[in-house]
Amino acid sequence: MSSHMTFGINRFLAKKQSQNGPIPYWT
């Protein structure tokens, strides 16, 4: 289950990153 969670989070962050630019704002 943890692997599935990580995969979902990675997709979420990647989507946010592509929408907001190359700078990750969540860090």
ChimeraX commands (.cxc) that place a marker at each C-alpha (Angstrom):
marker #1 position 0.00,0.00,0.00 radius 0.5
marker #1 position 2.88,2.38,0.81 radius 0.5
marker #1 position 4.18,1.99,-2.74 radius 0.5
marker #1 position 0.77,2.95,-4.13 radius 0.5
marker #1 position 0.65,5.97,-1.82 radius 0.5
marker #1 position 4.12,7.10,-2.90 radius 0.5
marker #1 position 3.17,6.71,-6.56 radius 0.5
marker #1 position 0.06,8.82,-6.07 radius 0.5
marker #1 position 1.99,11.50,-4.19 radius 0.5
marker #1 position 4.70,11.61,-6.86 radius 0.5
marker #1 position 2.07,12.08,-9.58 radius 0.5
marker #1 position 0.36,14.78,-7.50 radius 0.5
marker #1 position 3.59,16.69,-6.91 radius 0.5
marker #1 position 4.65,16.32,-10.54 radius 0.5
marker #1 position 1.28,17.67,-11.67 radius 0.5
marker #1 position 1.50,20.61,-9.30 radius 0.5
marker #1 position 5.07,21.28,-10.38 radius 0.5
marker #1 position 4.14,21.31,-14.07 radius 0.5
marker #1 position 1.23,23.66,-13.35 radius 0.5
marker #1 position 3.15,26.11,-11.16 radius 0.5
marker #1 position 6.54,26.04,-12.88 radius 0.5
marker #1 position 9.90,24.41,-12.12 radius 0.5
marker #1 position 9.99,25.77,-8.55 radius 0.5
marker #1 position 8.44,23.38,-5.97 radius 0.5
marker #1 position 6.48,25.61,-3.61 radius 0.5
marker #1 position 5.70,22.87,-1.08 radius 0.5
marker #1 position 9.27,22.67,0.19 radius 0.5
marker link #1:1,2 radius 0.2
marker link #1:2,3 radius 0.2
marker link #1:3,4 radius 0.2
marker link #1:4,5 radius 0.2
marker link #1:5,6 radius 0.2
marker link #1:6,7 radius 0.2
marker link #1:7,8 radius 0.2
marker link #1:8,9 radius 0.2
marker link #1:9,10 radius 0.2
marker link #1:10,11 radius 0.2
marker link #1:11,12 radius 0.2
marker link #1:12,13 radius 0.2
marker link #1:13,14 radius 0.2
marker link #1:14,15 radius 0.2
marker link #1:15,16 radius 0.2
marker link #1:16,17 radius 0.2
marker link #1:17,18 radius 0.2
marker link #1:18,19 radius 0.2
marker link #1:19,20 radius 0.2
marker link #1:20,21 radius 0.2
marker link #1:21,22 radius 0.2
marker link #1:22,23 radius 0.2
marker link #1:23,24 radius 0.2
marker link #1:24,25 radius 0.2
marker link #1:25,26 radius 0.2
marker link #1:26,27 radius 0.2
view
